[in-house]
Amino acid sequence: MEDIVSKNEKVIKVAEFLDELKGIDTVVIDLTSYNAWTDYFVITTVNSVTHLRGMYNNIYEILDKLAIEPFFRRKKIDNENWVLIDCGYFVIHLMDKEHREFYDLEKLWFNSKTIYPC
């Protein structure tokens, strides 16, 4: 049980960091009861490609502090609207407003519990 608590705390720290980087409407969805390949989605909205690049580059600061090693790190972000960072037991979604509204991941996983914001 202690491992689950530390996972929760780490995921919430990542969400708080995204908020510090001016992420919009950051949420953490607990998928443990509904998904076999990851436990949490961390979703935030960015306001521009430049904002997305900055968040992407800075997110590794908190991941390093929390000893979380993503599976793959891209060298460069071009003109993208949605970037995933797969951290194993959680996946970070950096999305522009249009893509977040269109794909509506929170609605897709409506049975899941939101653990951030509390």
C-alpha positions in Angstrom: 0.0 0.0 0.0 2.9 2.4 0.7 4.0 2.1 -2.9 0.6 3.2 -4.1 0.6 6.2 -1.8 4.0 7.3 -3.0 2.9 6.9 -6.6 -0.2 9.1 -5.9 2.0 11.7 -4.3 4.5 11.7 -7.2 1.7 12.1 -9.8 0.1 14.9 -7.8 3.5 16.6 -7.5 3.8 16.4 -11.3 0.4 18.0 -11.7 1.3 20.8 -9.2 4.4 21.4 -11.2 2.4 21.7 -14.4 0.2 24.3 -12.7 3.3 26.2 -11.7 4.3 26.2 -15.4 0.9 27.9 -16.1 -0.9 24.7 -17.3 -4.6 25.3 -17.6 -7.2 23.0 -15.9 -4.6 20.4 -14.9 -6.2 17.2 -13.7 -5.1 13.7 -12.6 -7.4 10.9 -13.4 -7.1 7.6 -11.5 -7.4 4.7 -14.1 -6.3 1.9 -11.8 -9.8 0.2 -11.9 -10.3 0.6 -15.7 -6.9 0.3 -17.4 -4.2 -2.4 -17.5 -1.4 -0.4 -19.1 -1.2 2.8 -16.9 -2.7 3.9 -13.6 -3.1 7.7 -14.1 -3.5 10.3 -16.8 -2.1 13.8 -16.0 -3.8 16.2 -18.4 -3.2 19.9 -18.9 -3.9 22.5 -21.5 -1.2 24.7 -23.0 -2.0 28.1 -24.7 0.5 27.9 -27.6 3.2 25.7 -29.2 5.8 27.8 -27.4 4.1 27.1 -24.1 4.0 23.4 -24.9 7.7 23.4 -25.8 8.6 25.1 -22.5 6.5 22.8 -20.4 7.9 19.8 -22.2 11.5 20.9 -21.6 10.8 21.8 -18.0 8.8 18.8 -17.0 12.0 16.7 -16.9 13.1 18.8 -13.9 10.4 17.4 -11.7 10.6 13.9 -13.2 14.3 13.8 -12.3 13.7 15.0 -8.8 11.1 12.3 -8.3 13.3 9.6 -9.9 10.8 9.0 -12.7 12.3 7.9 -16.0 10.0 8.3 -19.0 10.2 5.6 -21.6 11.2 7.9 -24.4 12.4 11.5 -24.6 12.0 13.4 -27.8 14.8 15.7 -28.7 12.6 18.3 -30.4 9.0 19.5 -30.3 7.9 21.0 -33.6 4.5 22.6 -34.2 2.6 20.0 -32.3 -0.7 20.3 -30.5 -0.6 17.3 -28.2 2.4 15.6 -26.7 2.4 12.4 -24.6 5.1 11.6 -22.0 4.8 8.0 -21.0 6.2 7.5 -17.5 5.0 3.9 -17.1 2.4 4.0 -14.3 1.2 7.5 -15.5 1.0 9.3 -18.8 1.3 13.1 -19.1 -0.9 14.8 -21.8 0.1 18.3 -22.9 -2.7 19.5 -25.2 -3.8 22.6 -26.8 -7.4 23.7 -26.1 -8.8 22.5 -29.4 -7.4 19.0 -29.1 -8.4 18.7 -25.4 -12.0 19.7 -26.2 -12.2 17.4 -29.2 -10.7 14.3 -27.6 -12.3 15.0 -24.1 -10.3 12.4 -22.3 -12.0 13.2 -19.0 -15.4 12.3 -20.6 -13.9 9.2 -22.2 -12.8 8.0 -18.7 -15.9 9.4 -16.9 -16.1 6.5 -14.5 -12.6 7.3 -13.2 -11.9 9.3 -10.1 -10.2 12.7 -10.4 -7.5 12.9 -7.7 -6.2 16.3 -8.7 -7.4 18.9 -8.1 -8.9 17.6 -4.9 
